[in-house]
């Protein structure tokens, strides 16, 4: 008998996955989850009136959100599910709003040009002829959206990293390319004795300073302006360096250069930690890392690297005793750690 073909259901789910994303993004853009927070719920008629849309699309959108587990319904009233209440309401500690907005307004259109990026082997989400990199755009709207999104991912990465890597002997940490300071804030919250520095471009560090003040950690976290490629050296006086979702943005030679600078600036015995999305040695996954790698194609000159690639660059820089730890986080799936002798 002929072999039964596989079900097309997984392929159909893949092909239509953007339906679910755009339902989520559209509902967030309309302020649905903020409007439902702290209420007894809304009927679709009330929601339609509230946001000044027709009842037909209001009913369809609320039905779609309910099917995705974003809303719950009692009688004729819809309310936020626990998932939506925790992550989709502005002001929550792990608010996803900035990430959703960036994915919807920046990456969704760019991913529509994936084939162009594959053929040309260059980013398509920014003007490569007139800008040095996506990180150096000083457009206030672009800056605010991008770093708000990264704050969400880096917060989760920092919380996971705190559990995965022992920093008991670390007194002062340098967050290289630390962005909004989310990772540093998470690490300092988990370790009361830790002091840290967020090192990034001059128009990014004010964002970090604001976030640090909001976290009431101004006495333990400072910021330093700089450019890690153009500066002769990384800031000194630290016994640990963290590169979280940084090295995958750059070519192999650039990653090696940064690790060489890290080695030169670290105190003897100091740690270097590379956290982010690691693809496996077989180059078959896991899916979050593999798809993040394609995002790097669209956005940067880098890709998601393997643990062995990072280990090779660390060893070449002079670091010893490298090891890899797994992490369970939406912001990173692993870290490679090594020590300066």
Backbone torsions as a table, in degrees:
resi	resn	phi	psi	omega
1	UNK	NA	143.8	179.1
2	UNK	-64.7	147.3	-179.8
3	UNK	-69.1	136.5	179.3
4	UNK	-67.7	125.9	-179.3
5	UNK	-68.5	155.0	177.6
6	UNK	-66.1	155.2	177.7
7	UNK	-66.6	141.9	176.4
8	UNK	-79.6	-1.9	-174.4
9	UNK	-56.5	-46.5	178.9
10	UNK	-61.1	-37.0	178.7
11	UNK	-66.6	-41.2	178.1
12	UNK	-63.3	-40.2	178.7
13	UNK	-63.2	-42.5	176.0
14	UNK	-61.4	-46.8	-174.2
15	UNK	-65.2	-28.8	-176.9
16	UNK	-108.0	14.1	-176.0
17	UNK	-62.7	-25.5	178.3
18	UNK	-67.7	-21.5	176.0
19	UNK	-59.1	-47.2	-178.5
20	UNK	-65.9	-44.6	-178.8
21	UNK	-61.0	-46.3	-177.3
22	UNK	-69.5	-27.3	172.9
23	UNK	-63.9	-46.8	177.6
24	UNK	-61.8	-49.8	-176.8
25	UNK	-63.6	-40.4	179.5
26	UNK	-66.0	-42.2	178.7
27	UNK	-63.9	-39.9	178.6
28	UNK	-65.8	-44.2	-179.0
29	UNK	-60.7	-34.5	178.1
30	UNK	-78.5	-3.5	177.9
31	UNK	78.0	20.9	-175.3
32	UNK	-58.4	-48.5	-172.4
33	UNK	-71.6	-34.3	175.3
34	UNK	-66.6	-38.2	-179.0
35	UNK	-68.5	-32.8	-177.8
36	UNK	-83.4	-20.6	-175.2
37	UNK	-62.6	130.8	176.9
38	UNK	75.0	12.9	-180.0
39	UNK	-114.7	172.9	174.6
40	UNK	-86.2	6.5	178.6
41	UNK	106.3	170.3	179.2
42	UNK	-132.4	148.1	168.5
43	UNK	-80.3	164.3	179.0
44	UNK	-66.7	-29.8	177.7
45	UNK	-65.8	-41.7	179.8
46	UNK	-66.6	-39.7	179.3
47	UNK	-65.5	-42.1	178.5
48	UNK	-58.2	-44.8	179.4
49	UNK	-66.7	-40.0	-176.3
50	UNK	-62.0	-42.4	-177.2
51	UNK	-103.5	6.4	174.4
52	UNK	60.9	53.2	173.4
53	UNK	-128.0	167.4	178.4
54	UNK	-71.1	157.3	-178.2
55	UNK	-67.9	-32.8	-178.5
56	UNK	-58.4	-56.0	179.0
57	UNK	-66.8	-29.4	178.4
58	UNK	-63.1	-45.6	178.9
59	UNK	-62.0	-43.2	-177.5
60	UNK	-66.4	-40.1	180.0
61	UNK	-66.9	-43.5	179.4
62	UNK	-66.2	-37.0	175.6
63	UNK	-63.5	-44.8	179.0
64	UNK	-60.7	-44.4	179.4
65	UNK	-64.8	-36.6	177.7
66	UNK	-65.6	-39.6	-179.1
67	UNK	-64.9	-24.4	-178.9
68	UNK	-93.1	2.7	179.5
69	UNK	81.4	14.9	-179.8
70	UNK	-90.1	-24.9	178.9
71	UNK	-128.3	156.8	171.5
72	UNK	-123.5	152.0	-175.8
73	UNK	-127.2	131.2	173.5
74	UNK	-126.0	119.2	-173.7
75	UNK	63.9	-123.9	178.9
76	UNK	-108.1	15.1	-175.9
77	UNK	-111.2	134.1	178.3
78	UNK	-100.2	141.8	175.3
79	UNK	-140.0	165.0	179.3
80	UNK	-64.2	139.9	168.0
81	UNK	-73.2	163.7	175.8
82	UNK	-54.9	-36.3	178.9
83	UNK	-62.0	-48.6	-179.5
84	UNK	-66.6	-40.3	-178.8
85	UNK	-63.7	-35.6	-177.3
86	UNK	-75.5	-38.7	-168.7
87	UNK	-117.5	-14.0	-172.8
88	UNK	-112.8	6.0	178.2
89	UNK	-102.6	121.6	179.0
90	UNK	-54.8	140.9	179.6
91	UNK	97.8	-13.6	177.2
92	UNK	-72.3	150.4	-177.0
93	UNK	-57.6	-32.8	-179.1
94	UNK	-115.6	42.0	-178.0
95	UNK	-59.1	129.2	-177.9
96	UNK	-91.6	2.1	-170.5
97	UNK	-57.8	-46.8	-179.6
98	UNK	-62.9	-39.4	178.5
99	UNK	-64.1	-45.5	179.1
100	UNK	-60.3	-44.4	-179.0
101	UNK	-62.7	-43.1	178.9
102	UNK	-64.6	-44.7	178.9
103	UNK	-61.6	-40.4	-176.2
104	UNK	-74.6	-47.5	-171.7
105	UNK	-89.3	-25.0	-177.2
106	UNK	-108.4	-56.3	-172.5
107	UNK	-80.5	-33.1	179.6
108	UNK	-59.3	-49.3	176.2
109	UNK	-63.9	-37.3	-178.8
110	UNK	-66.6	-40.2	177.8
111	UNK	-63.8	-24.7	174.4
112	UNK	-65.4	-13.2	178.8
113	UNK	-110.4	23.7	-176.8
114	UNK	-57.6	-44.5	-178.8
115	UNK	-60.2	-38.8	176.6
116	UNK	-61.7	-43.2	179.3
117	UNK	-64.9	-40.2	178.8
118	UNK	-63.2	-45.1	-178.1
119	UNK	-69.0	-38.6	-175.3
120	UNK	-91.6	-15.1	-177.1
121	UNK	54.6	49.9	177.9
122	UNK	-154.6	158.9	178.9
123	UNK	-64.2	153.2	178.4
124	UNK	-126.7	1.6	-175.7
125	UNK	-93.5	-2.4	178.2
126	UNK	-151.2	170.4	-174.1
127	UNK	-82.6	96.9	-176.2
128	UNK	-71.0	-15.2	-180.0
129	UNK	-83.5	-25.3	-173.7
130	UNK	-122.2	-6.0	178.6
131	UNK	-123.7	146.8	-178.6
132	UNK	-72.8	-38.8	179.6
133	UNK	-164.1	168.8	178.4
134	UNK	-64.6	-24.5	-175.8
135	UNK	-78.7	-13.2	-174.6
136	UNK	-104.4	8.0	171.1
137	UNK	-69.2	126.9	-179.6
138	UNK	-105.4	15.7	172.3
139	UNK	-61.1	119.5	-175.5
140	UNK	-55.5	-38.3	-179.0
141	UNK	-67.0	-44.3	179.0
142	UNK	-63.9	-45.9	-178.5
143	UNK	-60.3	-47.6	-176.9
144	UNK	-63.2	-44.7	-178.2
145	UNK	-67.2	-45.6	-177.2
146	UNK	-63.3	-48.7	-174.7
147	UNK	-75.4	-25.5	171.8
148	UNK	-65.2	-41.1	178.1
149	UNK	-64.5	-45.9	-178.7
150	UNK	-65.7	-28.9	179.2
151	UNK	-61.4	-41.1	178.9
152	UNK	-62.1	-52.3	-178.2
153	UNK	-63.2	-41.1	-176.9
154	UNK	-70.4	-30.2	176.1
155	UNK	-62.4	-47.1	178.9
156	UNK	-66.7	-38.6	178.2
157	UNK	-63.3	-41.0	179.1
158	UNK	-64.3	-41.1	179.0
159	UNK	-64.8	-40.7	178.2
160	UNK	-68.8	-40.2	-179.4
161	UNK	-64.1	-36.9	178.8
162	UNK	-60.7	-35.2	178.7
163	UNK	-79.8	-28.5	-170.4
164	UNK	-89.1	-30.5	-172.8
165	UNK	-121.8	127.9	178.6
166	UNK	-74.8	125.1	177.6
167	UNK	-120.4	26.1	-173.1
168	UNK	-60.3	-32.4	-179.4
169	UNK	-92.0	6.2	-177.0
170	UNK	-93.4	126.1	178.4
171	UNK	-100.6	-37.9	-177.3
172	UNK	-139.1	126.1	-173.0
173	UNK	-115.3	141.1	174.2
174	UNK	-109.0	121.1	176.6
175	UNK	-94.6	101.8	-173.1
176	UNK	-80.7	119.8	-173.8
177	UNK	67.4	42.6	-169.4
178	UNK	-73.6	-4.1	174.2
179	UNK	57.3	-125.4	-176.2
180	UNK	-77.8	-2.9	179.9
181	UNK	84.4	8.3	-174.6
182	UNK	-61.4	-44.4	-178.9
183	UNK	-64.2	-44.2	179.8
184	UNK	-63.0	-42.3	178.6
185	UNK	-60.4	-44.6	-180.0
186	UNK	-63.1	-42.5	-179.7
187	UNK	-67.0	-40.8	-179.7
188	UNK	-70.0	-33.2	175.8
189	UNK	-65.0	-35.4	-178.1
190	UNK	-80.0	-21.1	-176.8
191	UNK	-131.5	96.0	-173.8
192	UNK	-58.7	-26.3	-178.7
193	UNK	-86.9	-6.3	-174.4
194	UNK	-79.5	137.6	171.3
195	UNK	-117.4	152.1	-171.2
196	UNK	-150.5	161.3	176.8
197	UNK	-128.4	131.7	173.0
198	UNK	-98.8	120.1	-175.4
199	UNK	-114.5	117.1	-178.5
200	UNK	-160.3	-176.9	-177.3
201	UNK	-62.5	152.5	-173.7
202	UNK	-60.0	-29.0	179.4
203	UNK	-89.1	-2.2	177.1
204	UNK	-97.7	-36.9	-174.9
205	UNK	-59.9	-31.7	175.2
206	UNK	-61.1	-31.1	176.3
207	UNK	-65.3	-44.3	178.2
208	UNK	-62.8	-43.8	-179.1
209	UNK	-59.6	-40.2	178.1
210	UNK	-65.0	-44.2	179.8
211	UNK	-64.6	-38.8	178.7
212	UNK	-63.9	-42.5	177.8
213	UNK	-63.8	-41.4	178.2
214	UNK	-61.4	-32.4	179.5
215	UNK	-84.7	-0.6	-179.6
216	UNK	59.2	41.4	-179.8
217	UNK	-120.7	19.9	-178.0
218	UNK	-60.7	-24.4	179.5
219	UNK	-79.1	-11.6	-176.1
220	UNK	-121.1	-18.6	-178.5
221	UNK	-121.0	126.7	176.0
222	UNK	-116.6	168.3	177.1
223	UNK	-122.2	148.2	176.8
224	UNK	-132.7	126.7	176.7
225	UNK	-76.0	144.5	175.2
226	UNK	174.6	179.3	176.7
227	UNK	-134.6	112.6	-169.8
228	UNK	-69.0	-13.4	172.9
229	UNK	-89.9	-38.4	-175.1
230	UNK	-85.5	-30.0	179.4
231	UNK	-68.4	142.8	-178.6
232	UNK	-63.0	-32.1	-178.7
233	UNK	-151.9	162.9	173.3
234	UNK	-78.3	155.6	178.8
235	UNK	-55.8	136.7	-178.3
236	UNK	-89.1	180.0	175.4
237	UNK	86.1	21.9	-178.9
238	UNK	-123.6	150.2	177.6
239	UNK	-112.0	10.8	170.8
240	UNK	-154.8	140.1	173.4
241	UNK	-119.4	138.2	175.9
242	UNK	-121.3	129.1	169.8
243	UNK	-114.7	101.3	-178.6
244	UNK	-108.6	115.7	-178.0
245	UNK	52.1	42.9	179.7
246	UNK	-113.1	-54.2	-172.7
247	UNK	-65.0	-26.7	179.5
248	UNK	-70.0	-9.1	178.4
249	UNK	-82.0	-8.2	-168.9
250	UNK	-128.2	164.1	177.5
251	UNK	-67.1	163.9	-178.3
252	UNK	-56.5	-42.9	-178.9
253	UNK	-64.9	-35.7	177.8
254	UNK	-68.9	-40.0	177.7
255	UNK	-61.9	-42.5	178.0
256	UNK	-62.4	-41.5	178.8
257	UNK	-59.4	-44.5	-178.4
258	UNK	-67.2	-37.8	178.3
259	UNK	-70.1	-33.3	173.7
260	UNK	-62.9	-42.5	177.9
261	UNK	-64.8	-37.8	177.8
262	UNK	-61.8	-45.4	180.0
263	UNK	-59.7	-44.4	-177.9
264	UNK	-65.3	-35.0	-174.0
265	UNK	-88.0	-22.5	-176.6
266	UNK	-72.5	148.3	171.7
267	UNK	-70.7	150.2	175.4
268	UNK	-54.4	137.0	-176.8
269	UNK	85.5	-5.0	-177.4
270	UNK	-72.6	158.4	-178.4
271	UNK	-102.4	146.9	165.4
272	UNK	-119.5	134.1	-176.4
273	UNK	-125.5	121.8	176.1
274	UNK	-109.0	109.6	-178.6
275	UNK	-114.1	145.5	178.2
276	UNK	162.4	-152.9	-179.1
277	UNK	-98.6	111.4	-179.3
278	UNK	-99.6	128.1	170.8
279	UNK	-82.5	154.0	-177.4
280	UNK	-74.5	167.6	-174.7
281	UNK	-66.7	-24.7	179.6
282	UNK	-80.9	-7.8	-177.8
283	UNK	59.6	42.5	177.7
284	UNK	-119.1	0.2	-176.5
285	UNK	156.2	-159.9	-4.4
286	UNK	-69.1	164.9	-171.9
287	UNK	-56.5	-45.6	-179.6
288	UNK	-57.2	-41.2	179.5
289	UNK	-71.2	-41.7	-179.1
290	UNK	-64.5	-40.3	179.7
291	UNK	-76.1	-31.9	172.1
292	UNK	-62.6	-35.7	178.0
293	UNK	-62.1	-41.8	176.5
294	UNK	-66.1	-31.4	174.2
295	UNK	-62.9	-37.0	176.8
296	UNK	-64.6	-33.2	176.1
297	UNK	-62.0	-42.0	-178.7
298	UNK	-71.8	-32.1	-170.1
299	UNK	-108.6	-28.6	-168.7
300	UNK	-140.7	-171.2	174.9
301	UNK	-98.2	2.3	-173.8
302	UNK	-100.4	-162.9	176.6
303	UNK	-163.4	170.0	173.4
304	UNK	-76.2	129.0	-176.5
305	UNK	-102.8	166.0	176.7
306	UNK	-88.9	163.3	176.3
307	UNK	-61.5	-37.2	-178.7
308	UNK	-68.8	-32.2	175.6
309	UNK	-65.6	-46.7	177.2
310	UNK	-60.9	-42.3	-179.9
311	UNK	-60.5	-40.9	178.8
312	UNK	-62.8	-42.2	179.6
313	UNK	-69.7	-37.6	177.1
314	UNK	-62.7	-45.7	179.6
315	UNK	-62.8	-41.8	178.6
316	UNK	-62.5	-31.5	179.1
317	UNK	-76.1	-18.1	-179.7
318	UNK	115.4	-3.0	179.4
319	UNK	-72.4	156.3	-178.6
320	UNK	-128.9	167.5	174.9
321	UNK	53.8	46.9	179.0
322	UNK	-70.0	145.1	173.9
323	UNK	-149.0	161.1	-176.8
324	UNK	-119.3	138.6	175.8
325	UNK	-124.0	144.3	176.3
326	UNK	-85.8	149.2	177.9
327	UNK	-133.8	145.8	177.4
328	UNK	-111.6	96.6	-175.3
329	UNK	-159.6	151.8	173.4
330	UNK	-74.9	-11.2	-178.5
331	UNK	-99.0	-12.7	-179.2
332	UNK	-172.9	150.4	177.8
333	UNK	-115.7	1.7	178.9
334	UNK	-175.4	170.7	177.3
335	UNK	-145.8	145.2	173.6
336	UNK	-112.9	127.2	-173.2
337	UNK	-122.5	140.8	175.6
338	UNK	-148.0	170.5	-174.1
339	UNK	-126.9	144.3	171.8
340	UNK	-85.8	125.6	-176.6
341	UNK	-70.4	NA	NA
